[in-house]
Amino acid sequence: MNVGKLLAIIAGLLTIIGSYIFALYEGLAPNSVASAIGLFQGITLAFESADFYSTSLGGLWIVYLLIILMIIFALSGVFQLIGVKSRAVILIFSLFPLGFGIVVILDMTMTLNIAHIDYMMLLLTEQPLVDGLLPYLLNIGNVGLGTYLIVAGGAIGIVSGMLTRYEPY
């Protein structure tokens, strides 16, 4: 196995662990955290309340676009593992966790207060599956360890996509 494939596996695992096992940040509601698990727990509520948020976000299509982007982010770790075979897949699906992780770090440290970013971060916030254990919130500053893991997974995935794949015939 060459280095590009190995880095793709590492990137996918880091993104999956950062998205599902560790929390990205502490939620606004009491005893809530943000993770990809929270997105799937509240996905029906997100589509049901799309009309309510559409007025503040600039239209219904923007709300649906943000929900779709968050679903792609939640599934990006799996697609990074598929990137073991395809450089294009790992490059494309490493941009989602890298970009979202950077946005979360900037929003938590500098308080951006942009409605679209706040809505995306709200989509991930839900009660933990197992209180205090899954997803586990380990704060490093104001940001959870999961955010740093998805940034690392995205960066390693981009490096993996730049490396050639050796395929013996």
C-alpha positions in Angstrom: 0.0 0.0 0.0 1.4 3.3 -0.9 1.4 6.6 1.1 -1.5 8.2 -0.7 -3.8 5.3 0.1 -2.6 5.1 3.7 -3.2 8.9 4.2 -6.7 8.5 2.7 -7.5 5.9 5.3 -6.1 8.0 8.1 -8.0 11.1 6.8 -11.3 9.2 6.7 -10.9 7.7 10.1 -9.9 11.1 11.7 -13.0 12.7 10.1 -15.3 9.9 11.2 -14.0 10.0 14.7 -14.1 13.8 14.9 -17.6 13.9 13.5 -19.3 11.1 15.4 -17.2 10.1 18.5 -16.1 13.5 19.7 -18.3 16.6 19.9 -17.4 19.6 17.7 -18.5 22.2 20.2 -20.9 22.8 23.1 -24.5 23.5 22.0 -26.5 26.5 23.1 -29.2 24.4 24.8 -28.4 23.0 28.2 -26.7 19.6 28.0 -26.4 19.7 24.2 -23.4 19.1 22.0 -22.8 19.3 18.3 -21.8 16.4 16.2 -22.9 14.6 13.0 -25.1 12.4 15.1 -27.0 15.5 16.1 -27.6 16.3 12.5 -29.2 12.9 11.8 -31.2 13.1 15.0 -32.8 16.4 14.1 -32.9 16.0 10.3 -36.7 15.8 10.1 -37.1 18.9 12.3 -34.6 20.7 10.0 -36.8 20.1 7.0 -40.0 20.8 9.0 -38.8 24.2 10.2 -37.3 25.3 6.9 -40.1 27.8 6.3 -39.4 29.4 9.6 -35.7 30.0 8.9 -36.2 30.9 5.3 -37.1 34.5 6.1 -34.0 35.2 8.0 -31.6 33.3 5.7 -32.9 34.8 2.4 -35.1 32.1 0.9 -36.2 28.5 1.2 -33.7 27.3 -1.3 -30.8 28.6 0.8 -32.1 26.6 3.8 -32.3 23.4 1.8 -28.8 24.1 0.3 -27.4 24.5 3.8 -29.1 21.3 5.0 -27.7 19.4 2.0 -24.2 20.8 2.6 -24.3 19.6 6.2 -25.4 16.1 5.2 -22.5 16.0 2.8 -20.2 17.1 5.6 -21.6 14.4 7.9 -21.0 11.7 5.2 -17.6 13.1 4.1 -15.6 10.7 6.3 -17.1 7.7 4.5 -16.4 9.3 1.1 -12.8 9.9 2.2 -12.4 6.2 2.8 -13.7 5.7 -0.8 -10.9 8.1 -1.8 -8.5 5.2 -1.3 -9.3 4.3 -4.9 -10.0 7.7 -6.4 -7.9 10.9 -5.9 -10.8 13.1 -7.1 -13.2 11.8 -4.4 -10.8 12.4 -1.6 -9.9 15.9 -2.8 -13.6 16.9 -3.1 -14.8 15.3 0.1 -11.8 16.6 2.2 -12.8 20.2 1.4 -16.0 19.8 3.4 -14.6 18.8 6.8 -11.6 21.2 6.4 -13.8 24.1 5.5 -16.4 23.5 8.1 -13.8 22.9 10.8 -12.1 26.2 10.0 -15.4 28.0 10.0 -16.3 26.5 13.5 -12.9 27.5 14.9 -13.3 31.0 13.6 -16.8 31.3 14.8 -16.0 30.0 18.3 -12.9 32.1 18.7 -14.0 35.4 17.0 -17.8 35.2 17.2 -18.7 35.8 13.6 -22.5 36.2 14.1 -23.4 35.3 10.5 -26.9 33.9 10.2 -26.0 31.2 7.7 -23.1 29.9 9.8 -25.2 30.0 13.0 -27.9 28.0 11.2 -25.4 25.4 10.0 -24.0 25.1 13.5 -27.6 24.8 14.9 -28.3 21.9 12.6 -25.6 19.8 14.4 -26.7 20.6 17.9 -28.7 17.9 19.7 -28.8 16.0 23.0 -26.0 13.4 23.3 -26.9 9.7 22.7 -25.2 8.7 25.9 -25.0 11.6 28.4 -21.4 12.7 28.8 -20.0 9.9 26.7 -21.2 9.8 23.1 -20.4 12.2 21.5 -17.8 13.1 24.1 -17.1 16.8 24.5 -13.4 17.6 25.2 -13.0 21.3 25.0 -9.7 22.8 23.9 -10.3 26.5 24.4 -13.9 27.1 23.2 -13.8 24.4 20.6 -14.2 20.6 21.0 -11.6 18.1 20.0 -13.8 16.8 17.2 -13.4 20.1 15.3 -9.6 19.8 15.4 -9.9 16.2 14.3 -12.0 17.0 11.2 -9.6 19.8 10.3 -6.7 17.4 10.5 -8.7 14.8 8.5 -9.5 17.3 5.8 -5.9 18.5 5.5 -4.5 15.0 5.4 -7.1 14.1 2.8 -6.0 16.9 0.6 -2.4 15.9 0.9 -3.5 12.3 0.1 -5.3 13.5 -3.0 -2.2 15.3 -4.3 -0.1 12.1 -4.1 -0.2 9.6 -7.0 -1.7 6.2 -6.6 0.4 3.2 -7.7 -1.8 0.6 -9.4 0.1 -2.5 -10.5 -1.6 -4.3 -13.4 
